[in-house]
Amino acid sequence: MYYDEHNPPHFHARYGADSAAIEIATLRMREGSLPPRALGLVVEWAAMHQEELMANWDAARHDTPPARITPLR
């Protein structure tokens, strides 16, 4: 996430040279591209952490550092 972002709430994911913006509420890819397996793992992780992602979105919008979110295991 970046501090000066536009709505809707989203986060950015990178895999190698690929990157994408994922909407938090719907878990849809808004822009960019990721390989299918990487996208599946990102969406699986985001589904488990939607509330935390939204809290981090709100924190970033208020110039507060976001909390660390546990990676997918």
N, C-alpha and C positions, 0 to 999 in steps of 0.2 A: 504494500500500500504506500501511496505517496500522500504527503500532507495537503497539497492543494489540488484535490481531485474534483471531478464533476460527478453528478448523479447519473445513473443510479449507483448505489453502493456496490463496489466491486473490488477485486484484488488482482494482482498481476502474478502470473506463474511463468517461469522460464525453464526450458529444458534444452540444453545445448545452445544452438543458435536460434531456436524457436521460442516464441513468447506469446502469451495470450492474456486477455482480460476476462475474468470470470465474474458474472453477476452473483452476488451473495444470495439473494432471495430465491432465484430460480436455478442457480448453478449452471446457467447457460454461458457458453463462450460468446462474448460480445464482440471481440475483435481479435485478430491474430490467428495463430494456429499452433497446435501441438500434435505430435504423433498420437495416434489413437490410444496406445497403451499408457502413455504419459498423461493424456487427458483423463483417462479412466481413473488413474491413481489420484490425480488432483481433485477430481469431483468426489471420489470416495472420501478423501481427507476432508474436503470442505463440508461435505454432508455431516460429518461427525463434529464439526467445529463451527457451524453456522452462527450460533449465538456469540461465540468468542470473536469471530470475524466481524460481526456487526458491532460488537463493543469496540473493537479496534478501529473500525471505520469511524465511529463516533469520536473516539479519542483523537484520531488523526485530524479530524475536522476541527477539533478544539486545540490543535497544536500540542497535544499531549502524546508522549511516546506510547506506541501500542505495546500490549503485553505479548510475551513470547507464547506461541501456540505449539503444542507437542506435535512432532512430526509423525507421519504414518509409519507404523511398525509392521 
